[in-house]
Amino acid sequence: MARYAQVQGSVALITLTNPPVNALSAAVRLGITEAVTRALRDPKVKSVVICGENGVFCGGADIREFAKPMTGPPLVPMISAIEEGDKPVVAAIEGVAFGGGLELALGCHYRIAHSKARVGLPEVTLGLLPAAGGTQRLPRLIGLAPALELITTGRHVTAQEALKLGIVDKVTDQSAQDLAIQFAQEVIGQPLLPRKLSTQLTPCPPDVDTILDEAMARVKQRARGAMAPVACVQAVRAAVNLPYQAGMQKEQELMAFLFRSSQARALQYCFFAQRAVGKWSLSSGAHSGNSKPRPVTKAAVIGLGTMGRGITVALVKAGLSVVAVETNKKQLEMGKQMVSAMLKHDAQKMNAVPRLDLLHYTTDLSELKNTDLIIEAVFEDMALKKEVFKKLSSVCKPDAVLCTNTSGLDVDELASVTKRPELVVGMHFFAPAHVMKLLEVVRGSRSSPEVMATAMHLGKRLGKVSVVVGNCSGFVGNRMLRPYLDQANFLLEEGATPELVDGALEEFGFPMGVFKVSDLSGLDVGWRIRKEAGLTGPNVDPKDPLRRRQGRRYSPLPDLVCEQGRLGQKSGRGWYLYDKPGGRVATPDPDIHKLLEDYRVRHGIRPRQIGSQEVLERCLFALINEGFRVLEDGMAMGPEGIDMIYVFGYGWPRHRGGPMFYAAMVGLPRVLERLEYYQQVHPDVPHLQPSSLLRRLVVNGSPPLDKWRDFLQRPHSQL
Ligand SMILES: CCCCCCCCCCCCC/C=C/C(=O)SCCNC(=O)CCNC(=O)[C@H](O)C(C)(C)COP(=O)(O)OP(=O)(O)OC[C@H]1O[C@@H](n2cnc3c(N)ncnc32)[C@H](O)[C@@H]1OP(=O)(O)O
């Protein structure tokens, strides 16, 4: 796991050999410990180089080992032994030096990086801190403020930035290993003490307390209940206030606290779940390993509304040539201006040139003859979308892939109007499409494995976390959102206010509560969908009482709000009041409180005190229950997919792992018991009826999440 060689006569070359990322597993730590001991003892060895095999220095501690009992030599003494030795040790960094990998390099006396290498301490994103001396050595090396920034955000930096910051000593376009070997010979005999970071003091500016206090305030505001960033600041504070050994002690104490926390488990689960969803499989036996994506060099987007513009920008940023289509000239011109502005803005931030040359605008569908893949993003109306698909089917080359960005309409119905249903797939982007990381790839019943591979591969090129989902109403994300929204509205009827519900959800960790998000998205969106579904407006069954629709409880409150012209942020009023149309700062609105009070009087509802626990249980458990139904119906590959959809598309706090992970953390018996309770109290709300999968899991002793698939009734997958 660590290869030892003697090169150029006097240099010991230690190579980490643990593909794919040379993670510091027990075996690698043992290998390094033995190799370093050998090098330090061998009188013929005058200096040492540590590098990684296959162009990767080290991806850090082996995250998979965190869930198991600790074995092998610990990292801290291993790194100390390198630093304390009397021979210069040079780290040759290629690829990445992350987490424990960078901490290992910080224990070396010199660091040489390849120009394409990246370094960073991403432990905070795993709910941890750099506990192999990273919080103590990095501030001593680069100073308090930059170290705080890197440690609390986990940001990766390029070799060039690392050089500027002083993290590395040299950057090369050639082999970092070759330069390190040469350098290791040059530094033989030079004083080592100044290179031993543990012996140095952290450079302290006069306003050290202000810097630390501001950093703490910043992370608390940004972290929304996440513990690791707070612990990171505390550990760095120790690097300023305490001698090295005492600082290390503090680092270990904080790590022990974080290490077994549910947040760390949730974040590490997210790390692996994010990678797992990329490895998709279909019931037919096709999977990511045996299905080849089609090449896509030229794409098209139909419709330059908000979604179409975002998708166009995302495609161009990924280097694809794009034809953007609008039916009318005025809208085309407007779309063009906005896309250009977005690309310019983006390029400016990256100090790059906007790739406007990759774009071609047209009102003429026949110009799509040579495109490889088309994404339809017109208004959410089945008749209109069918018309577009019919035209595309006749205009585009026979092997072009046709994608729809519908947020919930039937992909099979759209495919049925084309001559190539096997080449039709859903690509459901989330607004703003060039920013949001989530992509639901919707498999129609006839979508071919090749077309699934193409959509998933394109998602990856766009930097998205792409999740394969089945073709059901609302797909996975929006389908689960409905019970959540319903519960939020019912809570208002029963005595809550928008700010009470949002407060509980924000305290839980959502960046915005449900009513603030609705105001941001525009309340008319849901209003239109409810009208089309016959839940409000002229198509309502006249026999339905006002608070019942289609045989179940219904809250007309959102409709009443829309009828008053309160459409959310864009009209300056929605569930909250804004300073102006388009304003962003939500303040509680006495008019909404009055509307709620009048409504309750009109319907004879006695308002009651509602606490945050009830808000969370009703909103979140209803959503989770639908998640179990999604699994039962075979509309998702597994709980990991659902969780990644919620983390990357709906603001579910990552440190809570996603709804299904959260359910497992709370305990499935508890979720079941609360759903049963609320179902008894609200028998007219079918989505509170616990799903049979949840019941089956509880009866079978609540197996861990990765075993849930075994309890699905077969054949289950609609994928
Ligand atoms: C009770 C008290 C106890 C308290 C004390 C306990 C102390 C114990 C701890 C000691 C101190 C530890 C301090 C150090 C901590 C760390 O180092 S944590 C890890 C930090 N590193 C990272 O977060 C890096 C994570 N990896 C990445 O960012 C990327 O994987 C990459 C390295 C940039 C490579 O990217 P890419 O090429 O895109 O490949 P991927 O698909 O992402 O990965 C390929 C496969 O490798 C797996 N993997 C990656 N990194 C790790 C890792 N660090 N450990 C284990 N596995 C890793 C990844 O899952 C992929 O696997 P497959 O999906 O199976 O292919």
The ligand as a Gaussian input file, in Angstrom:
#p B3LYP/6-31G(d) Opt

LIG

0 1
 C      -14.936000       7.994000      19.148000
 C      -13.903000       8.940000      18.962000
 C      -13.006000       8.801000      17.804000
 C      -12.439000      10.068000      17.395000
 C      -11.213000      10.115000      16.609000
 C      -11.213000       9.422000      15.323000
 C      -10.109000       9.853000      14.507000
 C      -10.050000       9.215000      13.154000
 C       -9.785000      10.145000      12.065000
 C       -8.403000      10.670000      12.009000
 C       -8.258000      12.020000      11.416000
 C       -8.735000      12.106000      10.042000
 C       -8.512000      13.446000       9.443000
 C       -8.704000      13.357000       8.000000
 C       -9.921000      13.216000       7.509000
 C      -10.099000      13.047000       6.046000
 O       -9.180000      13.032000       5.258000
 S      -11.664000      12.848000       5.525000
 C      -11.530000      12.672000       3.788000
 C      -11.237000      13.960000       3.119000
 N      -11.195000      13.785000       1.690000
 C      -12.233000      14.036000       0.928000
 O      -13.257000      14.476000       1.371000
 C      -12.041000      13.752000      -0.533000
 C      -13.172000      12.976000      -1.033000
 N      -13.002000      12.576000      -2.420000
 C      -13.160000      13.431000      -3.432000
 O      -13.351000      14.603000      -3.315000
 C      -13.089000      12.820000      -4.797000
 O      -13.402000      11.476000      -4.667000
 C      -11.730000      12.972000      -5.496000
 C      -10.596000      12.510000      -4.615000
 C      -11.523000      14.430000      -5.897000
 C      -11.744000      12.122000      -6.791000
 O      -12.840000      12.508000      -7.582000
 P      -13.256000      11.670000      -8.880000
 O      -12.076000      11.410000      -9.684000
 O      -14.408000      12.393000      -9.474000
 O      -13.728000      10.255000      -8.348000
 P      -14.903000       9.854000      -7.366000
 O      -15.953000       9.184000      -8.138000
 O      -15.297000      10.981000      -6.506000
 O      -14.150000       8.796000      -6.421000
 C      -13.681000       7.563000      -6.953000
 C      -13.926000       6.486000      -5.935000
 O      -13.114000       6.754000      -4.797000
 C      -13.916000       6.794000      -3.623000
 N      -13.299000       7.764000      -2.705000
 C      -12.908000       8.997000      -2.997000
 N      -12.349000       9.563000      -1.925000
 C      -12.381000       8.656000      -0.956000
 C      -11.946000       8.654000       0.409000
 N      -11.320000       9.702000       0.962000
 N      -12.135000       7.549000       1.121000
 C      -12.731000       6.453000       0.590000
 N      -13.177000       6.405000      -0.699000
 C      -12.990000       7.495000      -1.450000
 C      -15.283000       7.222000      -4.128000
 O      -16.272000       6.859000      -3.222000
 C      -15.359000       6.470000      -5.427000
 O      -15.680000       5.149000      -5.095000
 P      -16.664000       4.302000      -5.998000
 O      -17.936000       5.080000      -6.072000
 O      -16.806000       3.005000      -5.279000
 O      -15.995000       4.190000      -7.333000

